[in-house]
Amino acid sequence: MMPNPELANATRRGTVENVSEMPTTEKLQSAWVKGKERLVQGEKRFEHYVVEHPVKSVLIAVGAGLTVGWLLGRKR
């Protein structure tokens, strides 16, 4: 199900006054659009951080990988 472009544009502009008055499918579509926008913003922030701090990013990834490997590899 693809979001309604008109609803998405209205939501971005803030012209939808009361979400509770919208039909359920439009609420879902609005939530889908907002969630997708937040994901894209988060991805951009993540990429910016990695570009600005490459060594720190690699060390964090290595540390996380070692920790997960140690937790999964230990005998119970």
C-alpha positions in Angstrom: 0.0 0.0 0.0 1.6 3.3 -1.1 0.8 6.5 0.8 -1.4 9.1 -0.8 0.9 11.8 -2.2 -1.7 14.6 -1.5 -2.0 13.5 2.1 1.7 13.3 2.5 2.2 16.8 1.1 -0.6 18.1 3.4 1.0 16.4 6.4 4.4 17.9 5.6 2.9 21.4 5.2 1.0 20.9 8.5 -2.4 21.5 6.9 -4.0 18.4 8.4 -5.6 20.0 11.4 -6.8 17.0 13.5 -5.4 13.6 12.8 -8.3 12.0 14.8 -10.7 13.3 12.1 -8.9 11.5 9.3 -10.1 8.0 8.2 -8.0 5.1 9.5 -6.2 4.4 6.2 -5.2 8.0 6.0 -3.8 7.8 9.5 -1.8 4.8 8.5 -0.5 6.5 5.4 0.4 9.6 7.4 2.3 7.5 10.0 4.0 5.6 7.1 5.2 8.9 5.5 6.4 10.3 8.9 8.2 7.1 9.8 9.9 7.0 6.4 11.0 10.6 6.7 12.4 10.0 10.2 14.3 6.9 8.9 15.9 8.9 6.1 16.9 11.7 8.5 18.4 9.1 10.9 20.3 7.6 8.0 21.7 11.0 7.0 22.8 11.7 10.6 24.5 8.3 10.8 26.3 8.8 7.5 27.4 12.2 8.6 28.8 10.9 11.9 30.7 8.1 10.2 32.2 10.5 7.7 33.2 12.9 10.5 34.6 10.2 12.8 35.8 7.2 10.7 38.3 5.7 13.2 35.9 6.0 16.1 33.1 4.4 14.0 35.3 1.5 13.0 36.4 0.9 16.6 32.8 1.0 17.8 31.8 -1.6 15.2 34.8 -3.8 16.1 34.0 -3.6 19.8 30.3 -4.4 19.1 31.3 -7.3 16.9 33.7 -8.8 19.5 31.1 -8.4 22.2 28.4 -10.1 20.2 30.8 -12.9 19.2 31.9 -13.4 22.8 28.3 -13.6 24.0 27.2 -16.0 21.3 30.4 -18.1 21.5 30.5 -18.8 25.2 29.3 -22.2 26.4 26.2 -22.2 28.6 
